[in-house]
Amino acid sequence: MEDSYVFRYMREKDIDQVLEVEHASFTLPWTREAFYNELYNNKFAVYIVLEHNKRVIGYCGVWIVVDEAHVTNVAILPEFRGKKLGDALMRKLMEVAQELGARTMTLETRVTNEIAQSLYRKLGFQNGGLRKNYYSDNQEDALVMWVNL
Ligand SMILES: CC(C)(COP(=O)(O)OP(=O)(O)OC[C@H]1O[C@@H](n2cnc3c(N)ncnc32)[C@H](O)[C@@H]1OP(=O)(O)O)[C@@H](O)C(=O)NCCC(=O)NCCS
């Protein structure tokens, strides 16, 4: 079978597979309820999944408030990393956010997450400030990054 990759908006039926990506990617994974709330109760939230042959292998999300887009999460399943899919997913998110009216995009990333920072820099993000002790598992600081869309 030929490989097919599809980007589309996340739906409730994707939550199980998104949770797999989430648990394989973060030390403080979001819960099922958190994703459910994002989909149904947060009018600012937009979530996109990346499917490989109908299986969700990555996802990302953003809150769009007026003209500012705040990225909540970006993750790719470990076995699919290093294939430019995170790059493609972020570019898709930037495109969608722009279409929905955002003019800037911001995000926080762990100061030690050099892979993510390298990806964001490649996409034009610049360093903003630090949020001290932002992550509750190890009190790590967050680096704020931003880009004009
Ligand atoms: C961050 C993440 C989404 C990147 O996805 P990916 O598909 O592996 O990344 P890509 O293959 O698209 O690579 C894009 C860029 O990321 C950086 N990158 C990716 N893998 C890297 C590695 N092993 N070492 C250093 N930089 C790396 C590079 O800048 C790369 O660009 P290049 O290939 O031109 O050098 C993925 O590593 C992930 O899910 N990590 C766990 C969750 C996470 O940390 N999310 C970000 C939270 S802020």
The ligand as a Gaussian input file, in Angstrom:
#p B3LYP/6-31G(d) Opt

LIG

0 1
 C        9.099000      18.231000      18.352000
 C        8.541000      17.175000      17.390000
 C        7.067000      17.459000      17.147000
 C        9.306000      17.295000      16.046000
 O        8.717000      16.394000      15.115000
 P        9.555000      15.603000      14.010000
 O        8.600000      15.103000      13.010000
 O       10.451000      14.620000      14.641000
 O       10.451000      16.785000      13.396000
 P       10.887000      16.956000      11.875000
 O       11.389000      15.676000      11.330000
 O        9.782000      17.636000      11.137000
 O       12.117000      17.939000      12.033000
 C       11.903000      19.332000      12.004000
 C       13.074000      20.029000      12.671000
 O       13.092000      19.709000      14.059000
 C       14.452000      19.635000      14.483000
 N       14.759000      18.242000      14.833000
 C       14.000000      17.132000      14.601000
 N       14.595000      16.044000      15.119000
 C       15.757000      16.470000      15.657000
 C       16.807000      15.817000      16.370000
 N       16.789000      14.492000      16.609000
 N       17.838000      16.572000      16.816000
 C       17.864000      17.910000      16.611000
 N       16.898000      18.591000      15.949000
 C       15.854000      17.878000      15.495000
 C       15.282000      20.067000      13.318000
 O       15.375000      21.479000      13.336000
 C       14.430000      19.608000      12.165000
 O       14.748000      20.289000      10.985000
 P       15.822000      19.598000       9.971000
 O       15.323000      18.215000       9.718000
 O       15.765000      20.475000       8.775000
 O       17.118000      19.633000      10.698000
 C        8.748000      15.732000      17.925000
 O       10.100000      15.577000      18.224000
 C        7.929000      15.402000      19.151000
 O        6.780000      14.978000      19.063000
 N        8.546000      15.566000      20.334000
 C        7.867000      15.241000      21.612000
 C        6.813000      16.260000      21.951000
 C        7.384000      17.663000      22.026000
 O        8.444000      17.908000      22.590000
 N        6.617000      18.620000      21.461000
 C        6.969000      20.012000      21.475000
 C        6.490000      20.616000      22.750000
 S        6.932000      22.340000      22.877000

